[in-house]
């Protein structure tokens, strides 16, 4: 079903230096720890409802948030080392004082060439052509302008992972 079939959740890593924006991502993708929480709900649903009803049709997310690009690179590497790769990484373009989203994306692409990378920015100082050159391949690269519709972004993440 999903690109990385070793888990039932869409694993999303988000890096943004704005705490309020991170909260919006957590709200849109769900801020619960899905691995344990959703397993408990699945077990309860199996007890209470017809097992033929597949409640897993709804997309579920496992989201990890950090506030700097360097942290995102480290978190992604650690997740890969544990055999828990992310499906999507969402990066803000500007995250002072650390590396920017493009540099973080370039490092992330070197570590995991298969992950979808989504750049989000309220600025237009980096063109999509520049992003494609620095963080190939374009098929695994996405760009959204702020302000965001976080619920629409969550829908788009599901679509990009199912490709």
C-alpha positions in Angstrom: 0.0 0.0 0.0 2.6 2.6 1.0 6.1 3.0 -0.3 7.6 1.6 2.9 5.6 -1.5 3.7 7.4 -2.4 6.9 5.0 -0.3 8.9 1.3 0.6 9.0 1.7 4.3 9.4 2.9 7.2 7.2 6.1 8.3 9.0 6.5 12.1 8.8 9.5 14.2 10.0 8.9 17.9 10.3 11.5 20.6 10.8 10.3 24.2 11.4 11.7 26.8 13.8 8.3 28.3 14.5 6.7 26.6 17.5 3.2 27.6 16.5 3.7 26.1 13.0 5.0 22.8 14.5 1.8 22.7 16.6 -0.3 23.1 13.5 1.6 20.2 11.8 1.0 18.0 14.9 -2.7 18.9 14.9 -3.0 18.1 11.1 -1.1 14.8 11.3 -2.1 13.8 14.8 0.1 14.4 17.9 -0.5 11.1 19.5 2.2 8.4 19.6 0.5 6.3 17.0 2.5 3.1 17.3 1.2 2.3 20.8 -2.0 4.3 20.8 -3.3 3.0 17.5 -2.4 -0.6 18.4 -4.6 -0.3 21.5 -7.5 1.2 19.5 -7.1 -1.6 16.9 -7.3 -4.2 19.6 -10.4 -2.6 21.1 -12.1 -2.2 17.8 -11.5 -5.9 17.0 -13.2 -6.8 20.3 -16.2 -4.4 19.8 -16.8 -4.5 16.1 -17.0 -6.8 13.2 -13.5 -7.9 12.3 -14.4 -7.6 8.6 -14.5 -3.8 9.0 -11.1 -2.6 8.2 -10.5 0.5 10.3 -7.0 0.7 8.8 -8.3 2.3 5.6 -7.9 5.7 7.2 -4.4 7.1 6.9 -2.5 7.2 10.2 0.6 9.2 10.8 3.6 8.8 13.0 5.0 12.3 13.2 8.3 13.5 14.7 8.9 17.3 15.0 12.1 19.2 15.4 13.0 22.9 15.2 16.3 22.9 13.2 17.6 21.4 10.0 20.6 19.8 11.7 18.2 18.1 14.1 16.1 16.8 11.2 19.2 15.3 9.6 20.2 13.6 12.9 16.7 12.3 13.5 16.4 10.9 10.0 19.8 9.1 10.3 18.9 7.7 13.7 15.5 6.4 12.4 17.2 4.7 9.4 19.8 3.1 11.8 16.9 1.6 13.8 15.2 0.4 10.6 12.3 2.9 10.9 12.6 5.1 7.8 10.5 8.2 7.3 8.1 8.3 4.3 8.1 12.1 4.1 10.3 14.9 5.5 8.8 18.4 5.6 11.3 21.2 5.8 10.9 24.9 6.4 13.2 26.8 4.1 14.5 29.2 6.8 15.4 28.0 10.2 17.9 30.3 11.8 20.4 30.0 13.4 21.2 26.6 11.9 21.3 25.3 8.3 18.5 26.1 6.0 15.9 23.7 4.6 17.7 23.3 1.3 21.0 22.3 3.0 19.1 20.0 5.3 17.2 18.5 2.3 20.5 17.9 0.5 22.0 16.1 3.4 18.8 14.1 3.9 18.7 13.1 0.3 22.3 11.8 0.5 21.3 9.7 3.6 17.9 8.4 2.2 17.5 8.8 -1.6 13.9 7.4 -1.5 12.3 9.7 1.0 9.8 12.3 -0.2 11.0 15.8 0.7 8.5 18.7 1.0 9.9 22.2 1.2 7.6 24.9 2.7 8.4 28.6 2.5 6.8 32.0 2.8 9.6 33.4 0.7 10.5 33.0 -3.0 14.3 33.4 -2.8 14.9 29.8 -3.9 13.4 28.6 -7.1 12.0 25.2 -7.7 14.7 24.7 -10.4 17.4 25.4 -7.8 15.7 22.9 -5.4 15.6 20.2 -8.2 19.3 20.8 -8.9 20.4 20.6 -5.2 18.0 17.9 -4.0 17.2 15.5 -6.9 15.2 13.6 -8.0 12.3 15.9 -8.8 9.8 13.0 -8.5 10.5 12.9 -4.8 10.5 16.6 -4.3 7.6 18.9 -3.4 7.2 22.6 -2.7 4.4 24.4 -0.9 4.0 28.1 -0.2 3.0 29.6 3.2 0.4 30.2 4.4 -0.4 26.5 4.4 -3.7 24.6 4.6 -2.3 21.9 7.0 -5.2 19.6 6.4 -4.7 19.8 2.6 -1.0 19.2 3.1 -1.8 16.0 5.1 -4.0 14.8 2.2 -1.2 15.6 -0.3 1.3 13.6 1.9 -1.0 10.6 1.7 -1.2 10.9 -2.1 2.6 11.3 -2.5 3.4 8.3 -0.4 0.9 6.1 -2.3 2.6 6.9 -5.6 
